[in-house]
């Protein structure tokens, strides 16, 4: 149980612990500017409006949607209660019976669930395999509509999807392209604008939809979004069950995300500190000859191998004051367990050095 948080550390069951398993990439969830805006929103609105967003909204929600649209370079944004509900909203609204969804096998669980609920025919392809995507598309020529869906950054190892090649195939087969930018927004790409511009795509293109979460780089706010052409966003607001029949994000969360977004847009400092910390962590891992998966993001996945060893290592890490997530079967393939390390702009380099030294000891003791 986490009793307290301070910078890149937590008090875990009473033990001071270096936190390497949080999504707060820019360290903004404890930023004084973010906390002040969140507290002011609670003073004005309480803990929430208690009203469905289909009926009424607030200036905070409107400002967040407008600022997010500008930041991402799209026409419009719809705010959802979570990133998962945003993914489900797209997949159950914009495609249906007689249509085809072509999905990367390692997409987020909320995408997989959305595909199952969509009533569309679903084809999958091997992770980031463009040739496999083409083969899957070839099998959907009878579909009325096609939607290709992929994570922008894959959360279990941190690699980016080959979006330029995927977009080319989407246009060749007249498919809509949906990109989940949950682990990219605020972190990768020019100004933190995401994987799409990182890979040379124009986010505001009429055949691209972006989804994402506000619970990661943008201050840890509970909420999600869909961003793209206005005509598709308006359709989601009119038809998406996960937008219409679910309470919207609270005003406090809207204030959190809005303030964090403005900091992300106007102050490159947190993102620069994050990437310095990422580079420092990976250099320390190389010093101890610890192998990692290739990554295009702030996620660093250290290769472990067996599930038993991964579990044993996390136990040793926690005892030594380091928290890191073990990712093992069935989340990843059997025998390909890894430790997922997530650094933050809030970490000190000395903390990262200490954590990697503990990690190297755990590897030696479980080898």
C-alpha positions in Angstrom: 0.0 0.0 0.0 1.3 3.5 -0.9 1.1 5.7 2.1 2.7 8.8 0.6 4.4 10.2 -2.5 7.2 12.7 -2.9 9.0 13.3 -6.2 10.2 10.0 -7.6 9.7 8.1 -4.3 6.8 6.6 -2.4 6.2 5.3 1.1 5.3 1.7 0.4 4.0 -0.2 3.4 6.0 2.2 5.6 9.2 1.7 3.5 10.8 4.6 1.6 10.9 3.3 -2.0 12.1 4.5 -5.4 9.1 4.4 -7.7 9.8 3.0 -11.2 6.3 1.8 -12.0 4.2 5.0 -12.4 2.9 6.7 -15.5 3.5 10.2 -14.2 6.2 10.8 -16.8 6.5 14.6 -16.5 6.1 14.6 -12.7 3.2 17.0 -12.9 0.8 15.2 -10.6 2.6 16.8 -7.7 3.4 20.1 -9.4 2.2 23.1 -7.3 0.6 24.8 -10.3 -1.4 21.7 -11.0 -2.4 21.2 -7.4 -3.5 24.8 -7.1 -5.7 24.6 -10.2 -7.2 21.3 -9.1 -8.0 22.7 -5.6 -9.6 25.8 -7.1 -11.8 23.6 -9.4 -13.0 21.6 -6.3 -13.8 24.9 -4.5 -15.9 26.1 -7.4 -17.6 22.8 -8.4 -17.2 20.4 -5.6 -15.9 16.9 -6.4 -18.0 16.8 -9.7 -21.0 18.2 -11.5 -23.0 15.0 -11.2 -24.4 15.6 -14.7 -23.9 13.7 -17.9 -21.7 15.6 -20.4 -24.3 15.0 -23.2 -26.5 17.6 -21.3 -24.1 20.2 -20.0 -20.4 21.0 -19.6 -18.2 23.5 -17.9 -15.7 26.1 -19.0 -12.9 23.8 -17.8 -14.0 20.9 -19.9 -14.4 23.2 -23.0 -11.0 24.8 -22.5 -9.4 21.4 -22.1 -11.0 20.1 -25.3 -10.0 23.2 -27.2 -6.4 23.3 -25.9 -5.9 19.6 -26.5 -7.2 19.9 -30.1 -4.7 22.7 -30.7 -1.9 20.8 -29.1 -2.5 17.7 -31.2 -3.2 19.7 -34.4 -6.7 18.3 -34.9 -10.2 19.8 -35.6 -11.9 18.6 -32.5 -11.7 16.5 -29.3 -14.3 14.5 -27.3 -13.4 14.0 -23.6 -14.2 10.6 -22.1 -14.1 9.3 -18.5 -11.0 7.2 -19.3 -8.7 6.2 -22.0 -10.3 2.7 -22.1 -13.8 4.2 -22.6 -12.4 6.4 -25.4 -11.1 3.4 -27.2 -14.3 1.4 -26.7 -16.3 4.4 -27.9 -14.6 4.6 -31.2 -14.6 0.9 -31.9 -18.3 0.3 -31.0 -19.5 3.4 -32.8 -17.6 3.9 -36.0 -17.7 0.3 -37.2 -20.1 -2.6 -36.9 -21.5 -5.6 -38.6 -20.2 -6.0 -42.1 -17.1 -3.9 -41.4 -13.6 -5.0 -40.6 -11.1 -4.0 -37.8 -7.5 -4.8 -38.4 -5.7 -4.8 -35.0 -2.1 -5.2 -33.9 -1.9 -8.3 -31.6 -0.2 -6.4 -28.8 -2.7 -3.5 -28.7 -4.0 -2.4 -25.3 -6.6 -4.6 -23.6 -9.3 -1.9 -24.0 -8.8 -2.0 -27.8 -9.1 -5.8 -27.8 -12.3 -5.5 -25.7 -13.6 -2.8 -28.0 -13.0 -5.0 -31.1 -15.0 -7.8 -29.5 -17.9 -5.6 -28.7 -17.9 -3.9 -32.1 -19.7 -6.7 -34.0 -17.2 -6.1 -36.8 -15.0 -8.8 -38.3 -11.6 -8.6 -36.5 -8.3 -9.5 -38.1 -5.1 -9.3 -36.2 -1.5 -9.1 -37.3 1.9 -9.7 -35.6 3.2 -6.8 -33.6 4.5 -3.9 -35.8 4.6 -6.3 -38.8 3.7 -4.2 -41.9 3.8 -7.3 -44.2 1.3 -9.0 -41.8 -0.9 -6.0 -41.8 -1.0 -6.1 -45.6 -2.0 -9.7 -45.6 -4.7 -9.0 -43.1 -6.0 -6.1 -45.2 -6.1 -8.3 -48.3 -8.5 -10.6 -46.5 -11.0 -7.8 -45.9 -11.9 -6.7 -49.4 -15.5 -7.6 -48.9 -15.9 -5.3 -45.9 -18.0 -2.2 -46.1 -15.6 -0.2 -44.1 -12.1 -0.9 -42.7 -10.5 0.5 -39.5 -6.8 -0.2 -38.7 -6.1 0.3 -35.0 -2.7 0.3 -33.3 -1.0 1.6 -30.2 1.3 4.5 -31.0 3.7 3.3 -28.2 3.4 -0.3 -27.1 3.2 -0.3 -23.3 4.9 -3.6 -22.5 8.2 -2.7 -24.2 8.0 1.0 -25.3 8.5 0.6 -29.0 6.6 2.8 -31.5 4.4 1.5 -34.3 5.7 2.1 -37.9 3.0 4.6 -38.5 4.2 6.0 -41.8 4.0 2.5 -43.4 0.7 1.8 -41.6 -0.8 5.1 -42.9 0.3 4.2 -46.4 -1.5 0.9 -46.3 -4.6 2.5 -44.7 -4.8 4.9 -47.7 -4.2 2.1 -50.2 -7.1 0.1 -48.7 -9.3 3.1 -47.9 -9.2 2.4 -44.2 -9.6 4.8 -41.2 -6.5 4.7 -38.9 -6.9 4.9 -35.2 -3.8 5.4 -33.0 -3.8 5.1 -29.2 -1.4 7.8 -28.0 -1.8 7.0 -24.2 2.0 6.6 -23.5 3.0 9.2 -26.1 1.0 12.3 -25.4 3.3 14.9 -23.7 6.3 12.6 -24.0 7.4 11.8 -27.6 7.3 13.7 -30.8 7.8 17.4 -31.4 6.8 19.3 -28.3 5.3 16.1 -26.9 2.6 16.0 -29.5 2.8 12.2 -29.8 3.8 9.3 -32.0 1.9 10.4 -35.1 4.1 13.6 -35.7 7.2 11.7 -34.5 6.6 9.3 -37.4 5.9 12.1 -39.9 2.1 11.9 -39.9 -0.2 14.9 -40.0 -2.4 14.3 -36.9 -5.2 16.5 -38.4 -5.6 14.3 -41.5 -9.2 13.4 -42.3 -8.5 9.6 -42.1 -6.8 9.6 -38.7 -8.3 9.4 -35.2 -6.1 9.7 -32.1 -7.2 8.3 -28.7 -5.4 8.7 -25.4 -5.4 9.0 -21.7 -5.0 12.0 -19.4 -3.8 9.8 -16.5 -0.2 9.6 -17.6 2.0 12.6 -18.6 -0.9 15.1 -18.1 -0.9 15.3 -14.4 -2.4 11.9 -13.6 -5.9 13.1 -14.3 -8.6 10.4 -14.7 -9.9 10.8 -18.2 -9.4 10.1 -21.9 -10.0 11.6 -25.2 -10.6 11.0 -28.9 -9.2 13.6 -31.3 -9.7 14.0 -35.0 -12.0 15.3 -37.7 -14.9 17.3 -36.4 -17.4 15.1 -38.3 -16.2 12.0 -36.6 -16.0 13.6 -33.2 -19.6 14.9 -33.5 -20.7 11.4 -34.5 -19.1 10.0 -31.4 -20.9 12.5 -29.2 -24.2 11.7 -30.8 -23.9 7.9 -30.8 -21.1 6.6 -28.5 -22.6 4.8 -25.5 -19.5 5.2 -23.5 -19.7 9.0 -24.0 -23.5 9.4 -23.6 -24.3 7.0 -20.8 -21.3 7.5 -18.5 -20.5 10.4 -16.2 -17.9 12.6 -17.7 -14.5 13.4 -16.0 -14.8 15.5 -12.9 -14.1 19.2 -13.0 -11.1 18.6 -10.8 -9.6 16.2 -13.3 -10.3 18.6 -16.1 -8.5 21.3 -14.3 -5.6 19.0 -13.6 -5.2 18.0 -17.2 -5.7 21.5 -18.6 -3.0 23.0 -16.3 -0.6 20.1 -17.0 -1.3 20.4 -20.8 -0.4 24.1 -20.6 2.8 23.4 -18.8 3.7 20.7 -21.3 3.0 23.1 -24.1 4.8 26.2 -22.7 7.6 24.7 -20.6 9.9 22.2 -22.1 11.8 21.7 -18.8 9.9 18.7 -17.5 10.1 16.8 -20.8 13.8 17.6 -21.1 14.4 16.3 -17.5 12.5 13.2 -18.3 14.6 12.4 -21.4 17.8 13.1 -19.5 16.6 10.7 -16.8 15.7 8.1 -19.4 19.2 8.3 -21.0 20.8 8.1 -17.6 18.8 5.0 -16.6 19.7 3.2 -19.9 23.4 4.1 -19.6 23.4 2.7 -16.1 21.7 -0.5 -17.3 24.3 -0.9 -20.0 27.1 -0.5 -17.4 25.8 -3.6 -15.7 25.2 -5.3 -19.1 21.5 -5.6 -18.5 19.7 -6.2 -21.8 16.6 -4.2 -22.7 14.0 -4.2 -25.4 14.3 -1.4 -28.0 12.3 1.6 -27.0 11.1 4.8 -28.6 9.5 6.1 -25.4 10.1 6.7 -21.7 9.4 3.0 -21.1 12.4 0.8 -20.5 11.7 -3.0 -20.5 14.6 -5.0 -19.0 14.7 -8.6 -20.3 14.4 -11.2 -17.6 13.2 -14.5 -19.2 11.3 -16.8 -16.9 8.2 -15.9 -15.0 9.6 -17.3 -11.8 12.8 -15.2 -12.0 10.7 -12.1 -12.7 8.6 -12.7 -9.6 11.7 -13.4 -7.5 13.3 -10.3 -8.7 10.4 -8.0 -7.8 10.3 -9.4 -4.3 14.0 -8.6 -3.9 13.5 -5.2 -5.4 10.7 -4.2 -3.0 12.6 -5.5 0.0 15.5 -3.2 -1.1 13.3 -0.2 -1.6 12.7 -0.2 -5.4 9.3 -0.7 -7.0 9.2 -2.0 -10.6 6.5 -3.9 -12.5 7.2 -7.5 -13.6 5.4 -8.2 -16.9 5.0 -11.9 -17.5 2.8 -14.5 -19.2 0.0 -14.3 -20.3 0.5 -10.5 -20.8 3.6 -11.3 -22.8 4.8 -14.5 -24.4 5.9 -17.4 -22.1 9.6 -17.1 -21.3 9.7 -13.5 -22.3 9.1 -11.9 -18.9 10.5 -8.4 -18.3 10.7 -5.7 -15.8 9.1 -2.5 -17.0 10.9 0.6 -15.7 9.2 4.0 -16.0 11.2 7.0 -15.0 9.8 10.5 -14.3 11.1 14.0 -14.6 10.7 14.0 -10.8 13.5 11.4 -10.3 17.0 12.4 -9.2 19.9 10.7 -11.0 21.2 9.4 -7.7 17.9 7.6 -7.2 18.2 6.0 -10.7 21.8 4.9 -9.9 20.7 3.4 -6.6 17.7 1.6 -8.3 19.9 0.1 -11.1 22.5 -1.1 -8.6 19.7 -2.9 -6.7 18.4 -4.3 -9.9 21.8 -5.7 -10.9 22.1 -7.3 -7.5 18.7 -8.9 -7.9 19.8 -10.3 -11.3 22.9 -11.8 -9.8 21.0 -13.4 -6.9 18.4 -15.0 -9.2 20.6 -16.0 -12.1 
